[in-house]
């Protein structure tokens, strides 16, 4: 890969603007377009939905499915809430009303999560 000022005495490798490492060494989360998508830049919402037969489901939306490891977050939420869950249409769904626990876990991961609904 060529760097800045390639072939001159000022040559240096291209670096990531977030972590200042070379692009080969950079481990910053990126979205599908290749842009850096840090947890603090994502607009995460945690709400409740009522399903068939009056069942309540906690829904986490707004996470970038490419930049965020949805499977890992789902696993941690299911473990903390002692409930089942799934990933559907890029959203995490947890069985039961666990909005407050989900907010705490997501904020611990650096996401600026907000509660939605009543």
Residue frames as a rotation matrix with the C-alpha (Angstrom) as fourth column:
UNK 1
0.585 0.811 0.000 0.00
0.811 -0.585 0.000 0.00
0.000 0.000 -1.000 0.00
UNK 2
-0.275 -0.668 0.691 1.33
0.607 -0.678 -0.414 3.43
0.745 0.306 0.592 -0.85
UNK 3
-0.031 0.188 -0.982 1.56
0.946 -0.312 -0.089 6.12
-0.323 -0.931 -0.168 1.75
UNK 4
0.911 0.314 -0.267 1.47
0.262 -0.941 -0.214 9.86
-0.318 0.125 -0.940 1.87
UNK 5
0.579 -0.699 -0.419 4.17
-0.766 -0.642 0.014 11.56
-0.279 0.313 -0.908 -0.19
UNK 6
0.774 -0.215 0.595 5.15
0.208 0.975 0.081 8.19
-0.598 0.061 0.800 -1.66
UNK 7
0.535 -0.661 0.527 8.68
0.815 0.240 -0.527 8.15
0.222 0.712 0.667 -3.04
UNK 8
0.392 -0.409 0.824 9.88
-0.144 -0.912 -0.384 11.32
0.909 0.032 -0.416 -1.28
UNK 9
-0.687 -0.703 -0.182 11.83
0.126 0.131 -0.983 11.95
0.716 -0.698 -0.001 1.89
UNK 10
-0.644 0.527 0.555 8.52
-0.764 -0.482 -0.429 12.87
0.041 -0.700 0.713 3.59
UNK 11
-0.215 0.581 -0.785 6.97
-0.347 0.706 0.618 9.44
0.913 0.405 0.050 2.96
UNK 12
-0.827 0.063 0.559 4.91
-0.524 0.276 -0.806 8.03
-0.205 -0.959 -0.195 5.83
UNK 13
-0.847 0.532 -0.024 2.17
0.491 0.797 0.352 5.37
0.206 0.286 -0.936 6.03
UNK 14
-0.308 0.851 0.425 -1.52
-0.360 -0.518 0.776 6.28
0.881 0.086 0.466 5.97
UNK 15
-0.979 -0.072 -0.189 -2.89
0.152 0.354 -0.923 6.21
0.133 -0.932 -0.336 9.52
UNK 16
-0.103 0.976 -0.190 -6.30
0.860 0.184 0.476 5.89
0.500 -0.114 -0.859 11.08
UNK 17
-0.282 0.002 0.959 -7.66
-0.115 -0.993 -0.031 9.27
0.952 -0.119 0.280 12.26
UNK 18
0.715 0.655 0.246 -9.11
-0.338 0.015 0.941 7.74
0.613 -0.756 0.232 15.43
UNK 19
0.950 -0.311 -0.005 -6.24
0.184 0.548 0.816 5.63
-0.251 -0.776 0.578 16.78
UNK 20
0.589 -0.736 -0.334 -3.22
-0.788 -0.614 -0.038 6.94
-0.177 0.286 -0.942 14.80
UNK 21
-0.064 -0.574 0.816 -2.12
-0.065 0.819 0.571 3.40
-0.996 -0.017 -0.090 13.88
UNK 22
-0.835 -0.214 -0.507 -1.38
-0.511 -0.038 0.859 2.37
-0.203 0.976 -0.077 10.31
UNK 23
0.051 0.959 -0.279 -4.45
-0.997 0.063 0.034 1.12
0.050 0.277 0.960 8.46
UNK 24
-0.104 -0.157 -0.982 -3.03
-0.304 0.945 -0.119 -2.42
0.947 0.286 -0.146 8.48
UNK 25
-0.828 -0.323 -0.458 -2.83
0.320 0.398 -0.860 -2.40
0.459 -0.859 -0.226 12.30
UNK 26
-0.705 0.597 0.383 -6.06
-0.688 -0.708 -0.162 -0.45
0.175 -0.378 0.909 12.96
UNK 27
-0.838 0.468 -0.282 -8.80
0.499 0.865 -0.047 -2.37
0.222 -0.180 -0.958 14.78
UNK 28
-0.787 0.584 -0.198 -11.37
-0.395 -0.724 -0.565 0.44
-0.473 -0.367 0.801 14.94
UNK 29
-0.272 0.768 0.580 -14.95
0.569 0.615 -0.546 -0.71
-0.776 0.182 -0.604 14.23
UNK 30
-0.889 -0.037 -0.456 -16.09
-0.329 -0.642 0.693 0.23
-0.318 0.766 0.559 10.73
UNK 31
0.113 0.989 0.099 -19.51
-0.395 0.136 -0.909 0.27
-0.912 0.063 0.406 9.09
UNK 32
0.460 0.152 0.875 -20.38
0.563 0.712 -0.419 -1.27
-0.687 0.686 0.242 5.72
UNK 33
0.980 -0.081 0.184 -19.07
0.094 -0.625 -0.775 1.80
0.178 0.776 -0.605 3.87
UNK 34
0.222 -0.960 -0.169 -15.68
0.783 0.279 -0.556 1.48
0.581 -0.009 0.814 5.60
UNK 35
0.021 -0.164 0.986 -16.10
-0.308 -0.939 -0.149 4.58
0.951 -0.301 -0.070 7.77
UNK 36
-0.882 -0.375 -0.285 -15.20
0.171 0.311 -0.935 4.46
0.439 -0.874 -0.210 11.44
UNK 37
0.127 0.968 0.214 -18.31
-0.295 -0.170 0.940 3.83
0.947 -0.182 0.264 13.55
UNK 38
-0.863 -0.503 -0.044 -17.41
-0.069 0.204 -0.976 3.99
0.501 -0.840 -0.211 17.22
UNK 39
-0.395 0.751 -0.529 -19.96
0.881 0.473 0.013 3.05
0.260 -0.461 -0.848 19.88
UNK 40
-0.438 0.224 -0.871 -20.29
0.508 -0.737 -0.445 6.66
-0.742 -0.638 0.209 21.06
UNK 41
-0.852 0.085 -0.517 -21.33
-0.425 -0.688 0.588 7.72
-0.306 0.721 0.622 17.53
UNK 42
-0.762 0.612 -0.214 -24.24
0.279 0.608 0.743 5.27
0.585 0.506 -0.634 17.26
UNK 43
-0.546 0.676 0.495 -27.77
-0.802 -0.592 -0.078 6.29
0.241 -0.440 0.865 18.29
UNK 44
-0.812 0.178 -0.556 -29.00
0.223 0.975 -0.014 3.30
0.540 -0.135 -0.831 20.29
UNK 45
-0.286 0.812 0.509 -32.59
-0.883 -0.429 0.190 3.12
0.373 -0.395 0.840 21.53
UNK 46
-0.957 0.048 -0.287 -33.98
0.158 0.915 -0.371 0.58
0.245 -0.400 -0.883 24.01
UNK 47
-0.441 0.876 0.194 -37.74
-0.875 -0.468 0.124 0.14
0.200 -0.115 0.973 24.12
UNK 48
-0.713 0.348 0.609 -40.52
-0.060 0.835 -0.547 -2.28
-0.699 -0.427 -0.574 24.93
UNK 49
-0.582 0.603 -0.546 -43.02
-0.718 -0.066 0.693 -3.83
0.382 0.795 0.471 22.54
UNK 50
-0.186 0.617 0.765 -46.14
-0.595 0.549 -0.587 -5.79
-0.782 -0.564 0.265 23.34
UNK 51
-0.854 -0.167 -0.492 -46.48
-0.498 0.537 0.681 -8.96
0.150 0.827 -0.542 21.29
UNK 52
-0.136 0.832 -0.537 -49.15
-0.307 0.480 0.822 -11.61
0.942 0.277 0.190 20.89
UNK 53
0.373 0.455 -0.808 -51.01
0.556 0.588 0.588 -12.66
0.742 -0.669 -0.034 24.02
UNK 54
0.951 0.123 0.282 -49.69
-0.097 -0.750 0.654 -9.63
0.293 -0.650 -0.702 25.91
UNK 55
0.523 -0.829 -0.199 -46.04
0.832 0.446 0.329 -10.72
-0.184 -0.338 0.923 26.00
UNK 56
0.897 -0.307 -0.318 -43.48
-0.287 -0.952 0.110 -7.92
-0.336 -0.008 -0.942 26.48
UNK 57
0.532 -0.780 0.331 -40.24
0.845 0.461 -0.272 -7.84
0.059 0.424 0.904 24.47
UNK 58
0.486 -0.501 -0.717 -37.29
0.020 -0.813 0.582 -5.50
-0.874 -0.297 -0.385 25.05
UNK 59
0.738 -0.164 0.655 -35.99
0.675 0.143 -0.724 -4.18
0.025 0.976 0.217 21.72
UNK 60
0.128 -0.787 -0.604 -32.52
0.191 -0.578 0.794 -2.66
-0.973 -0.216 0.076 21.16
UNK 61
0.674 0.127 0.728 -32.32
0.734 -0.007 -0.679 -0.74
-0.081 0.992 -0.098 17.88
UNK 62
0.957 -0.284 -0.056 -29.87
-0.290 -0.937 -0.196 1.65
0.003 0.204 -0.979 16.27
UNK 63
0.253 -0.905 0.341 -26.79
-0.186 0.301 0.935 -0.57
-0.949 -0.300 -0.092 16.52
UNK 64
0.228 -0.284 -0.931 -24.70
-0.973 -0.100 -0.208 -0.77
-0.034 0.954 -0.299 13.36
UNK 65
0.912 0.226 0.343 -24.79
-0.262 0.963 0.063 -4.48
-0.316 -0.147 0.937 12.45
UNK 66
0.692 -0.719 -0.063 -21.38
0.276 0.344 -0.897 -4.35
0.667 0.604 0.437 10.75
UNK 67
-0.091 -0.775 0.625 -19.46
-0.384 -0.551 -0.741 -2.19
0.919 -0.308 -0.248 13.25
UNK 68
-0.068 0.146 0.987 -21.03
-0.996 0.054 -0.077 -3.75
-0.065 -0.988 0.142 16.36
UNK 69
-0.873 -0.187 -0.451 -20.78
-0.212 0.977 0.006 -7.40
0.439 0.101 -0.893 17.31
UNK 70
-0.074 0.958 0.276 -24.51
-0.869 -0.197 0.453 -8.00
0.488 -0.207 0.848 17.72
UNK 71
0.380 0.202 -0.902 -24.02
0.025 0.973 0.229 -11.65
0.924 -0.110 0.365 18.63
UNK 72
-0.570 -0.677 -0.465 -21.71
0.535 0.124 -0.836 -10.79
0.624 -0.725 0.292 21.53
UNK 73
-0.819 0.335 0.466 -24.02
-0.514 -0.791 -0.333 -8.05
0.257 -0.512 0.819 22.81
UNK 74
0.211 0.936 -0.281 -27.01
-0.672 0.348 0.654 -10.40
0.710 0.051 0.703 22.54
UNK 75
0.069 -0.262 -0.963 -25.16
0.402 0.890 -0.213 -13.09
0.913 -0.372 0.167 24.49
UNK 76
-0.886 -0.455 -0.095 -24.32
0.282 -0.365 -0.887 -10.64
0.369 -0.812 0.452 27.30
UNK 77
-0.534 0.765 0.359 -27.87
-0.789 -0.604 0.113 -9.29
0.303 -0.223 0.926 27.46
UNK 78
0.327 0.671 -0.666 -29.39
-0.361 0.740 0.568 -12.78
0.873 0.055 0.484 27.56
UNK 79
-0.249 -0.521 -0.817 -27.01
0.581 0.594 -0.556 -13.79
0.775 -0.613 0.155 30.33
UNK 80
-0.973 -0.167 0.158 -27.61
0.000 -0.688 -0.726 -10.66
0.229 -0.707 0.669 32.42
UNK 81
-0.393 0.906 0.156 -31.39
-0.900 -0.414 0.135 -10.79
0.187 -0.087 0.979 31.99
UNK 82
-0.827 0.045 0.561 -31.69
-0.151 0.942 -0.299 -14.59
-0.542 -0.332 -0.772 32.29
UNK 83
0.324 0.943 -0.075 -34.00
-0.243 0.006 -0.970 -14.57
-0.914 0.332 0.231 29.28
UNK 84
0.003 -0.239 0.971 -34.09
0.827 0.546 0.132 -15.71
-0.562 0.803 0.200 25.69
UNK 85
0.320 0.106 -0.942 -33.50
-0.251 -0.949 -0.192 -13.43
-0.914 0.298 -0.277 22.76
UNK 86
0.256 -0.203 0.945 -32.70
0.861 0.493 -0.127 -13.09
-0.440 0.846 0.301 19.08
UNK 87
-0.626 -0.390 -0.675 -31.44
-0.053 -0.842 0.537 -10.75
-0.778 0.372 0.507 16.39
UNK 88
0.008 0.719 0.695 -34.17
0.899 0.299 -0.320 -9.77
-0.438 0.628 -0.643 13.95
UNK 89
0.649 0.252 0.717 -33.89
0.669 -0.638 -0.381 -7.15
0.362 0.727 -0.583 11.19
UNK 90
-0.196 -0.854 0.482 -30.73
0.345 -0.521 -0.781 -5.69
0.918 0.014 0.397 12.74
UNK 91
0.117 0.304 0.945 -32.43
-0.782 -0.559 0.277 -5.30
0.613 -0.771 0.172 16.13
UNK 92
-0.858 -0.358 -0.367 -31.81
-0.024 0.743 -0.669 -7.24
0.512 -0.565 -0.647 19.31
UNK 93
0.156 0.958 0.240 -34.94
-0.626 -0.092 0.774 -8.63
0.764 -0.271 0.586 20.97
UNK 94
-0.915 -0.397 -0.074 -34.93
-0.157 0.519 -0.840 -9.93
0.372 -0.757 -0.537 24.55
UNK 95
-0.104 0.922 -0.372 -37.94
0.397 0.382 0.835 -11.72
0.912 -0.061 -0.405 26.02
UNK 96
0.224 0.312 -0.923 -39.47
0.974 -0.047 0.220 -9.80
0.025 -0.949 -0.314 28.91
UNK 97
0.871 0.118 0.478 -39.22
0.116 -0.993 0.033 -6.27
0.478 0.027 -0.878 30.25
UNK 98
0.434 -0.819 -0.376 -35.47
0.841 0.218 0.495 -5.74
-0.323 -0.531 0.783 30.78
UNK 99
0.718 -0.093 0.689 -35.08
0.410 -0.744 -0.527 -2.19
0.562 0.661 -0.497 29.52
UNK 100
0.866 -0.382 0.324 -33.18
-0.500 -0.674 0.543 -0.86
0.011 -0.632 -0.775 32.53
UNK 101
0.480 -0.716 0.508 -30.68
0.113 0.624 0.773 -3.75
-0.870 -0.314 0.380 32.59
UNK 102
0.440 -0.272 0.856 -30.12
0.894 0.220 -0.390 -3.39
-0.082 0.937 0.340 28.84
UNK 103
0.877 -0.094 0.472 -29.48
0.022 -0.972 -0.235 0.35
0.480 0.217 -0.850 29.22
UNK 104
0.727 -0.627 0.280 -26.85
-0.477 -0.169 0.862 -0.26
-0.493 -0.761 -0.422 31.91
UNK 105
0.329 -0.614 0.718 -25.04
0.494 0.760 0.423 -2.93
-0.805 0.215 0.553 29.86
UNK 106
0.542 -0.090 0.836 -25.03
0.808 -0.217 -0.548 -0.86
0.230 0.972 -0.045 26.67
UNK 107
0.908 -0.221 0.356 -23.79
-0.269 -0.959 0.091 2.24
0.322 -0.178 -0.930 28.48
UNK 108
0.589 -0.729 0.350 -20.99
-0.193 0.293 0.936 0.16
-0.785 -0.619 0.032 30.04
UNK 109
0.211 -0.471 0.856 -19.93
0.841 0.534 0.086 -0.75
-0.498 0.702 0.509 26.49
UNK 110
-0.700 -0.565 -0.436 -19.77
0.340 -0.801 0.492 2.95
-0.628 0.196 0.753 25.56
UNK 111
-0.554 0.590 0.588 -23.05
0.670 -0.104 0.735 3.25
0.494 0.801 -0.338 23.65
UNK 112
-0.958 0.277 0.068 -25.11
-0.271 -0.806 -0.526 6.39
-0.091 -0.523 0.848 24.46
UNK 113
-0.674 0.724 -0.146 -28.30
0.559 0.629 0.540 4.33
0.483 0.282 -0.829 24.85
UNK 114
-0.812 0.526 0.254 -31.61
-0.584 -0.735 -0.344 6.02
0.006 -0.428 0.904 25.55
UNK 115
-0.693 0.666 0.276 -34.93
0.442 0.695 -0.567 4.57
-0.569 -0.271 -0.776 26.67
UNK 116
-0.856 0.508 -0.099 -37.88
-0.392 -0.512 0.764 4.96
0.337 0.693 0.637 24.33
UNK 117
-0.207 0.883 -0.421 -41.58
0.230 0.462 0.857 4.50
0.951 0.081 -0.299 24.92
UNK 118
0.267 0.480 0.835 -43.46
-0.649 -0.551 0.524 4.62
0.712 -0.683 0.164 28.18
